[in-house]
Amino acid sequence: MASNNHGTDTIWKDRKHILWFPWTFTKYSISNDRLIIERGLLKTVVDETLLYRIVDITMEQSLAGKLFGTGTLRISAKVDKTPEIRLANIARPREIRTLLSELVEESRHRRNVVGKEFYSGSRYPGNDSDEDNDDISDDEL
C-alpha cells in the first residue's frame, strides 16, 4: 500500500496500456473505498465511484492480452452518471478483478450495506425505515 500526496492510501494503481505499454494519460487507482479514474493531459477529468456501489465486475481478455498479461474490466455500478465503468487494457486483469471484488465486499460490510437496502434503490445505508419491505423477511431475499 502506498500513500499519495493527499494523505490517502492507494491500494492499486495502473494506466491504460497501448500495445502493452502504459503510455497513456488515463490513470486508474483504488484508495479509501473509492475507484478513481483520471483522464487527460491538458484538461484533466477525475471520476470517482464508491466501491460499495459496484454490483458486477466482468473481465475481457483477447488472445494478445493473454499473451502480454493485459485485459479490460467492465464494472457495473449503482450510479446515475456512469452505470458502466471500463478499466481498459490494464495489467494483471484477473488479479485486479479478484482484488476489486474483495474490496467491494469489505466496503459493503464496513458500511453495513445489505442486499435489500442496496438493490431496492429506495433505502440507503443508515436509514432504519422498513416501510418499503414490511412483509418481506431477510430469509426470503
N, C-alpha and C positions, 0 to 999 in steps of 0.2 A: 504494500500500500504506500503510495506516495502522497505527499502534501503539496497542493498547488499554492499559488500566491494569494489566494483568497482565504486561506486557513481551513479549507475543506479537504477531506481525504479522498483521493482518487483511487478507486478500486481497479479500474481498467481504462485504458485509452488506446486509440488507434486512429489511423487515417484511412480514407477511401483509397484503394490501390488502383493504379493503372498499369497494365502489363506486369502485375505482381510487385510493383514498386509503389511505396506510399508517397507519390509525387503530386498530391492534390491539396487543395485548400479546404477540404472537408474533414473536420476532426470529430471523432466520437469519444465520449467518455461516460463513465458511471461513477457518481460520487454522491454521498449523503442522500440515499434513497431517490436519486434522480438520474435519468438518462439524458445526456446533453449532446446536441448536435450543433456544431459551429461551422458555418459555411462562409466563404468569401475571402477575397484578398483586399480590395479597396473598400468594399462595403461588407461588413460582417453581420450575419444574421445568426442569432443563437436561439435554438428551440430547446425547450426543457419539458420533460414528461416525468411525472411522479411514478416510481416503479410499481406501486400498488395498483395503478390504473391499467397496467398491461394485462391483457387477457389471453393472448395467444402468441407463440413465437414459432416461426417456420424458417427452416434453413434451406437455401437453394445453393447447389454447388454443381458447376459444369465439370466436364471431364478435365479441362485445362485447370480449373480451380482445384480439383482433387490433386492434380499433379504438382501444383505450386502452393497448395495449402491456403487458398482464399475462397471466399464464398459470401453470400448475401443473407442477412437475417431480415425477414419480413415480420414486423411486430404489429399486432392489432391491439389498440388501446381504447379504453373507455374515455375518450376526449372528444370535444366538439371540433376543434380546429383541424387536427390531422389524425383520423382514426387508424391510418396505416402508416407506419414509420419504417423506413428502409435503412439498414446499415449495410451499404453497398460495398462489395469487394473488400471485406475485412480479413485479416489473417486469423487463422485458427477458428473458423466459424463454429465448428461443433463444440469446442471447448467453451467459447463465449456464450453459446446458446444455453449450455448447462449452467454456467455461472450466472447468467442473467435470470434464468428460471428460478434458481435457488434464492437469489437476491429479491426477486418479486415475492416469493413466498415468505421470506423473512420480513419484508416490508409490510405485507398484509398482516402478519402475526403481530408485529410491533404496534401497528395502528388499530389492531382489533377489528379488522375488516373481515366479515364472513360472507359467504356466497349470497345469501338472500339480500343483504344490505348492498352488496356491490353490484350485482347483476340486475336488480329490480329497477334501478335508476331513480327511485323515489325516496330512498333512505340513504343517509350519509353516516360515516363513522362519527360516533359521539352522540347521535340522535337516538334517544331511548324510546321513541314513539313506536308503538306496534300497530297503529291504526290501519296500515295497508295490508298486513298479513295476520290479522287476528285469528283466522280459522286455519292457518297452515302451521303445523309444528315443524321444528328443525329436522325431525326424522323423515318427514315427507319430502324435504328438499334434497 
